[in-house]
Amino acid sequence: MTSDTMDADKILVSPILIVEDEPANILLLKRTLTGKGYTNLTSVDDPREAVAAFEAAEPRLVLLDINMPHMDGFDVLEALKEKFGPEIAPVLFLTAQTDRSTRVRALEAGARDFITKPFDRAELLARIHNMLELQLALDYIAAEKEILEERVHERTQEIYQTRLNIVRHLGRASEYRDNETGLHIIRMSQISRLLALK
């Protein structure tokens, strides 16, 4: 299996959360996504359930309607950021509004992208694929960063141990040159240890 195939498989199993108050739109989104091979879809039609659904699904992408009763998409996004921090999964706003101010507000609120309803299926799928591919790359970079930090920590410990061994060997070498000085160094290190323990 090639790297591209594995990446495509990871994209298709990435959890996606749909927050949309219209059941017909949820059905259309699910059919569109499952038709393309996406398998890990969660949806809520009440925006007040979005935070709990996000916590349960741990999505890598949120498809979020703007105009909903009780809470609009901006309120939901703010609630998600408040609960889970500013670095939540990317949000793709779905909206019937085409005015510039709504688009700008969506982007300023933290949405990564938006698409207007009625949406073009090919465009929607391309945007979703691109956002998940980017998220997968960011996850890979974060994992690599953790590995590199662990390696740096290990190397730092190795250097510390090497320096400590050099000091010990130098101490032993001085013992061979002068028995009195060598024993004095050992006695001082033992006394220092006892003082530190007390």
N, C-alpha and C positions, 0 to 999 in steps of 0.2 A: 504494500500500500504506500503510495507516494505521500509526501508532506502536504501537497495541495489537497489530496483526497481526505487526509486526516483533518486538515483545517476545515474543509467543507463539512465533514461529519460533525465536528465540534460546533460549527455554526448552526447546523440544523437541529442539534439537541440543546442549544442554548435556551435557558428559560426566558420566556417573553410574558410580560404581564400586560393585559389589555384592560384599560379603565374607560368604559364607554357606557352611557346610560341607555342607549337604544339597542335592544336585543337584536334587531335586524342587522345593525352595523357590526355587532359582536360576531354574529353568525357569518356575515360576509368576510370579515377579517380572518376568522378561523378557517373558513373554507379556502380562502386565498392562500393562507400560510401553509395549511396541511397539504394543499394541492402542490405546493412547491417542495414539500418534504419536511417542514418544521413539525416537531413532535412534542415540544414541551411548552404548552400554552396554558396560561391561567387567565381567567377573566372575571371582572366584577362589574355589575351594572349600577352599583351604588357607590359613589365616590367616597362615602364615609367608611367604606370597607377597604379602601386602597392601601392604607398603611399596614393593616393586618395581613392583607394578601401579599404585599411586598415582602413582609417579614417571613411569611411561610414559603413563598416561591423563590426568594433570592434571585430575582430576574437579572439578566444581563442587558435587557432592554425593556423600556416601558412605552407602550402606545397609549397616549393620554388625550382624551377628548377635552376641549376647552369649555364648551357650553353644556353644563350639567346642573341639575337641581341640587340644592343643599350646599354643594361645594363646586366651584368651577375648577378647571384644570390648574389655574395658577395657585388656588388654595391647596389643592392636592399636592402639587409640586413643593410648595412651601412646607406642608406637613411632613412630607417625605424627607426633605432636607433637615428639618428640625429634629426628626426622630433618628435618622441614620447618618447625618452629617452631609456636608456639601458634595462629597465625592460619591454620590449615589450612581446607580446604573444610568446610562444615557436615556434621555426622554425624547421621544418623537411626538410632537403635538399633532393631533388631528383636529382640523377645524373647518367649518363652513365659511368662516369669516376670511375675506380676502384683503381687508384693508391693511395698509402698511403699518399703522400703529399697533395692531394686534400682533403682527409678525415680529416687529421690533421688541415689543413687550415680552413675547414668548422667548425670544433669544436672550434678552436681558435677564429674564427670570431663571435661566439656566438650561432651557431646552437646547438640545444639540441640533435639532432640525424640526421642521414642521412640514405638513403636507395638507393641501386643501381638499375638502370633500365637495363633490364626489371625486374620489381619487382614481388615478390611473393605476391599474394593477401592476403593470410592469415597473412604473416609477416607484410605487410603494415597495415592491419586492427588492428593487435595486437599492433603495435607501436603507431598508432594514438590513439587507445583506452587508452593505458597506459599514453601517454602524456596528453590527455584530463582529465583523472582521476587524475593525479598529479596536473594539473592546477586547477581543481575543489577543490582539497584539499587545495591548496595554497590560493585560493579565500576564502574558509571557514575560514582558519587561519587568514587571513587579516581582515575579517569581525568580528571575535571573538576578535581580538586585538583592533579594534575600540570600540567595546562594553565594553571591560575591561578598556580601557582608559577613556571612559565616566563615568564608575562606580567609578574609582579612583578619577576623578575630582569631582563627586558628593560627595563622602565620604570626600574628602579634604575640600569641602565647609561646610559640616556638622560639621566637627571637628572645623573649624574656627568659625562657629556660636556658637558651644558649648562653646568654650573658651571665646568668647565675652560675652556670657550669664553669665558665671562664674564670670568674672570680674565685670559685672554689679551687680550681686547678692552680691558679696563681698563689692562693693561700698555701696549698700543699707544697708547691714548688719552693716557697719561702721557708717552709719547715725543713726541707732537705739542706738548705744553705745554712740555717741557724736554728738549732733545735729549741733554744730558749724563746726566740721570736715566734716560731711556729706554734709552740704550746701556748704562748701568751695570746695569740690570735684566736686559738680554739677556746681558751678560757674566757676571753672577752665576748665571743659570740654566744657562749653558753650563758654567761651572766646577763647579756642583753636579752636573750630569749626569756630567762627567768623573770627579769624586770618587766618585760612586755606582758608576760602572762599574769603577773601580779597587778 
